[in-house]
Structure formats: structure tokens, C-alpha cells
């Protein structure tokens, strides 16, 4: 008889060997060294950062944390995933770059062609399929940068119940949202930055033209001024504008997901 998801995850966290996660400096308190709270676990052949709430939670609901191009090696991504777990969600961050995330500071242009959707999407779907077999009945998604592209696909295909994305990248605007409007029933929220050079304010406005008031499942876009691309994942802790934007976007996304979950 198949074990429950909670038992499977608990066993995986206890028994599966994972590479060590060293102490790093926490984004919000540069004077205190902390460690990520989750573990790296292999799910259906895909390395996945799994971080669980400390209290009671519903193991039938899984939050897919879809990282930016820096993937699991980035401590900022792990801390943000932990923040979702602290908010009550069993959180899973698949390594859809298969160990080849973009090094921080590197140019993404030559890196991107080898990490197209034909390579990355099967890894994401493999994790989703395995979690379904363990008893997950409802997926929610939070995507950042390139993770917003995968959120878009999951929403278009009605794979998730509700989704949010922040400073999404590599979208085809307005075409991706025309597809979403035509075939999806998934509520979607977008957090965008005033100074983003990838999902620009012009592209945000084009998205509104397709979605605002025309998408019955629910659409919301919030713009954060004074910040740029990546603001929801990392920021300067000494800059109150950046900190307020990062915290504000997280709480907006959390409220959006909680308001649209199906119980």
C-alpha cells in the first residue's frame, strides 16, 4: 500500500543523502548567519529542494517554487522557499536546470539556449507527476524570473489551482496571455518592477490590455516602484525601498494564493 505523502517526504528528508547546505548570510539580517531549513531530495530523478512547515499543514497541497536562473545554488532562492514553508505550504523547488544553473554574475545570453523549455519542462513535470502519485491533489505555483515562464505554462494548461509570478522573463507578450485567457481557469497574479528591463512596464501594460477585466478566473498586477528585476528574491537590506518591495510582494502573493485555494 502506498505511503502517505507526509510519510514519504519525512522519510526522504531523513534518509536521502543531500549535499551540505553551508551557513550563509541571511538577506534580512546581515549580522546573523543562518542555514536553509529544507533539504535537497531526489524526486523522480530530479534534485528538489524540499522545505516543510514546522506546524500542521495539508500535505495534499504542494507549492511549486520555480526559481530564477540562479536556481538552487542561490541561497536567496532557498530562503524565499523557506519563507513559503513558514507560511504553511509544503514547498518544492525542482532543479529544472539539472545542476547547471547560471552562476551569479554570469551572462545569461550564452547560457539560455541549452536551457530551453524542451530541456527544463520535462524535469518539472516529472516532479509534479511523482507528487501526484504520493497524494498531492492541489498544486499552487510561485515563479520568479524564468520561473514565471513555467508558471505561465502551468496556468495555460490548468495544471495548478492558483499562481503568482514576479518579474517574469522570456514571455511572449501579449501572445502568452492571449492563450491563457482563451483556455485557462487559473487565477494569476503578477508582481512587476518599475525598472525591470525584461518584463518592462510597457510589457506589463500590454498584459493588462489582454487580461484586466477580461479574465474571469482572476487577474491582478502590482507594480513596485524604485526597484528592478529580481527584487522579490534579493535586495539590499540597507535600502528601505527594496526591503519594502520584497516584503510587500511576498505578502501580496501569499494573500492571493490563500484567497484562491480550493478547500
C-alpha positions as CSV (number, residue, x, y, z in Angstrom):
1,X,0.0,0.0,0.0
2,X,1.4,3.4,-0.9
3,X,2.7,5.5,1.9
4,X,1.0,8.9,2.5
5,X,2.8,11.9,1.1
6,X,3.7,13.2,4.6
7,X,5.4,9.9,5.5
8,X,7.2,9.8,2.1
9,X,8.5,13.3,2.5
10,X,9.5,12.7,6.1
11,X,11.4,9.6,5.2
12,X,13.1,11.3,2.2
13,X,14.3,14.2,4.4
14,X,15.6,11.8,7.0
15,X,17.2,9.1,4.7
16,X,18.2,10.6,1.4
17,X,21.7,11.9,1.3
18,X,21.9,15.5,0.2
19,X,24.7,17.8,-0.4
20,X,25.5,20.0,2.6
21,X,24.0,23.5,2.7
22,X,26.5,25.8,4.3
23,X,25.7,28.7,6.6
24,X,25.2,31.9,4.6
25,X,24.3,35.5,5.5
26,X,20.6,36.0,5.6
27,X,19.2,38.6,3.3
28,X,17.2,40.5,6.0
29,X,19.8,40.4,8.8
30,X,23.4,40.7,7.5
31,X,24.8,40.2,11.0
32,X,23.3,36.8,11.6
33,X,24.4,33.6,9.8
34,X,21.6,31.2,9.2
35,X,21.1,28.0,7.3
36,X,18.4,26.9,4.9
37,X,15.8,24.8,6.7
38,X,15.0,22.4,3.9
39,X,16.8,19.5,2.3
40,X,17.8,18.5,-1.2
41,X,15.9,15.4,-2.1
42,X,15.7,13.5,-5.4
43,X,12.1,13.2,-6.7
44,X,11.6,11.1,-9.8
45,X,15.2,11.6,-10.8
46,X,15.2,15.4,-10.2
47,X,17.0,17.1,-7.4
48,X,14.5,19.2,-5.5
49,X,14.8,21.5,-2.5
50,X,12.0,20.4,-0.1
51,X,11.1,22.7,2.8
52,X,8.1,21.9,5.1
53,X,6.2,23.9,7.6
54,X,7.1,23.4,11.2
55,X,3.5,23.2,12.3
56,X,0.4,21.4,10.9
57,X,-0.2,21.6,7.1
58,X,-2.1,19.9,4.4
59,X,0.2,17.5,2.6
60,X,-2.3,17.3,-0.3
61,X,-1.3,20.8,-1.3
62,X,2.1,21.4,-2.8
63,X,3.6,24.8,-3.6
64,X,5.9,24.7,-6.6
65,X,8.7,27.2,-6.1
66,X,10.0,27.9,-9.6
67,X,13.4,29.6,-9.3
68,X,15.1,32.3,-11.2
69,X,18.1,31.4,-13.5
70,X,20.4,31.1,-10.4
71,X,18.5,28.0,-9.2
72,X,19.2,26.0,-6.1
73,X,22.8,27.2,-5.7
74,X,21.5,30.6,-4.8
75,X,20.9,31.0,-1.0
76,X,18.3,33.7,-1.7
77,X,16.1,31.2,-3.5
78,X,16.4,28.7,-0.7
79,X,15.5,31.4,1.9
80,X,12.5,32.5,-0.1
81,X,11.3,28.9,-0.4
82,X,11.7,28.6,3.3
83,X,9.5,31.7,3.7
84,X,6.7,29.9,1.8
85,X,7.1,26.9,4.0
86,X,6.9,29.1,7.1
87,X,3.6,30.5,5.7
88,X,2.2,27.0,5.8
89,X,2.9,25.3,2.5
90,X,4.9,22.2,1.7
91,X,7.3,23.7,-0.8
92,X,9.1,22.0,-3.6
93,X,11.8,23.7,-5.7
94,X,12.8,21.5,-8.6
95,X,16.2,21.8,-10.1
96,X,15.0,22.1,-13.7
97,X,18.5,23.2,-14.8
98,X,19.8,19.7,-13.8
99,X,22.8,21.0,-11.9
100,X,23.6,23.7,-14.4
101,X,22.1,26.9,-13.0
102,X,23.6,30.2,-14.2
103,X,26.4,31.3,-11.9
104,X,25.7,34.6,-10.2
105,X,27.1,37.4,-12.2
106,X,27.4,35.4,-15.4
107,X,25.8,36.5,-18.7
108,X,22.6,34.6,-19.3
109,X,22.6,35.0,-23.1
110,X,25.0,32.2,-24.0
111,X,23.6,30.1,-21.2
112,X,20.0,30.3,-22.2
113,X,19.9,28.2,-25.4
114,X,20.9,25.0,-23.6
115,X,18.1,25.5,-21.0
116,X,15.1,25.9,-23.2
117,X,11.6,24.6,-22.3
118,X,12.3,21.4,-24.2
119,X,15.0,20.6,-21.7
120,X,13.6,22.1,-18.5
121,X,9.9,21.3,-18.7
122,X,10.2,17.5,-18.6
123,X,12.1,17.8,-15.3
124,X,9.4,20.0,-13.7
125,X,6.6,17.7,-14.9
126,X,8.5,14.7,-13.6
127,X,8.4,16.2,-10.1
128,X,4.7,17.1,-10.4
129,X,3.8,13.5,-11.6
130,X,5.6,11.9,-8.7
131,X,4.0,14.2,-6.1
132,X,0.6,13.3,-7.6
133,X,1.4,9.7,-7.0
134,X,2.1,10.4,-3.4
135,X,-1.3,12.0,-2.9
136,X,-0.9,15.7,-3.8
137,X,-4.3,16.8,-5.2
138,X,-3.7,20.5,-5.5
139,X,-0.7,22.5,-6.8
140,X,0.0,26.2,-6.4
141,X,2.9,27.9,-8.1
142,X,5.2,30.8,-7.3
143,X,7.6,31.7,-10.1
144,X,10.5,34.2,-10.3
145,X,12.3,35.5,-13.4
146,X,12.4,32.5,-15.7
147,X,10.2,30.7,-13.2
148,X,7.5,33.0,-14.4
149,X,7.7,31.3,-17.8
150,X,7.0,28.0,-16.2
151,X,4.2,29.4,-14.2
152,X,2.7,30.7,-17.4
153,X,2.7,27.3,-18.9
154,X,1.3,25.6,-15.8
155,X,-1.5,28.2,-15.8
156,X,-2.2,27.8,-19.5
157,X,-2.5,24.1,-19.1
158,X,-4.6,24.3,-15.9
159,X,-2.0,22.2,-14.0
160,X,-2.2,24.4,-10.9
161,X,-5.1,25.8,-8.9
162,X,-3.7,29.3,-8.4
163,X,-0.4,31.0,-9.3
164,X,1.7,34.1,-8.8
165,X,4.8,35.3,-10.7
166,X,7.3,38.0,-10.0
167,X,9.4,39.9,-12.6
168,X,8.7,37.1,-15.2
169,X,11.1,36.7,-18.0
170,X,11.2,35.4,-21.6
171,X,7.4,35.6,-22.1
172,X,5.8,36.3,-25.5
173,X,3.6,39.3,-24.7
174,X,0.8,39.5,-25.5
175,X,0.6,36.1,-27.1
176,X,1.2,34.1,-23.9
177,X,-1.6,35.9,-22.2
178,X,-4.0,35.5,-25.1
179,X,-3.5,31.8,-24.8
180,X,-4.0,32.0,-21.1
181,X,-7.2,33.9,-21.5
182,X,-8.5,31.5,-24.1
183,X,-8.0,28.2,-22.2
184,X,-7.2,28.7,-18.5
185,X,-9.4,28.8,-15.4
186,X,-6.5,29.6,-13.0
187,X,-6.2,32.9,-11.1
188,X,-2.9,34.6,-11.8
189,X,-1.1,37.5,-10.0
190,X,2.0,39.4,-11.3
191,X,4.4,41.5,-9.3
192,X,6.5,43.7,-11.6
193,X,9.2,46.2,-11.1
194,X,9.4,49.8,-12.4
195,X,12.9,49.4,-13.7
196,X,12.7,45.8,-15.0
197,X,14.4,45.5,-18.4
198,X,12.9,42.1,-19.1
199,X,9.3,42.4,-18.1
200,X,9.2,46.1,-18.8
201,X,6.4,48.5,-17.8
202,X,5.4,48.6,-21.4
203,X,5.0,44.8,-21.5
204,X,3.1,45.0,-18.2
205,X,0.7,47.4,-19.8
206,X,0.3,45.2,-22.8
207,X,-0.5,42.3,-20.4
208,X,-3.2,44.4,-18.7
209,X,-4.8,45.2,-22.1
210,X,-5.3,41.4,-22.6
211,X,-6.2,40.4,-19.0
212,X,-7.6,43.3,-16.9
213,X,-11.3,42.9,-16.6
214,X,-11.3,40.2,-19.3
215,X,-10.1,37.2,-17.4
216,X,-12.9,35.7,-15.2
217,X,-10.7,33.4,-13.1
218,X,-9.0,36.4,-11.6
219,X,-6.1,38.6,-12.6
220,X,-4.1,41.1,-10.6
221,X,-0.9,43.0,-11.3
222,X,1.0,45.0,-8.7
223,X,3.9,47.3,-9.7
224,X,6.6,48.2,-7.3
225,X,8.4,51.4,-8.0
226,X,12.0,52.2,-7.3
227,X,13.2,48.6,-7.8
228,X,14.4,46.5,-10.7
229,X,14.4,42.9,-11.9
230,X,14.9,40.3,-9.2
231,X,13.5,42.5,-6.4
232,X,11.4,39.8,-4.8
233,X,14.3,37.4,-4.5
234,X,17.2,39.6,-3.4
235,X,17.7,43.1,-2.4
236,X,19.9,45.4,-0.4
237,X,18.9,45.0,3.2
238,X,20.0,48.6,4.0
239,X,17.7,50.0,1.3
240,X,14.2,50.5,2.8
241,X,12.6,50.8,-0.7
242,X,14.0,47.5,-1.8
243,X,13.1,45.8,1.5
244,X,9.6,47.1,1.5
245,X,9.1,46.0,-2.1
246,X,10.4,42.5,-1.4
247,X,8.3,42.0,1.7
248,X,5.2,43.6,0.1
249,X,5.3,41.4,-2.9
250,X,5.7,38.3,-0.8
251,X,2.7,39.1,1.3
252,X,0.6,40.1,-1.7
253,X,1.4,36.8,-3.4
254,X,0.7,34.9,-0.2
255,X,-2.7,36.6,0.2
256,X,-3.5,35.9,-3.5
257,X,-2.8,32.2,-3.1
258,X,-4.6,31.8,0.1
259,X,-7.7,33.6,-1.3
260,X,-7.9,31.3,-4.3
261,X,-7.1,27.9,-2.9
262,X,-9.9,25.4,-3.2
263,X,-10.8,23.7,0.1
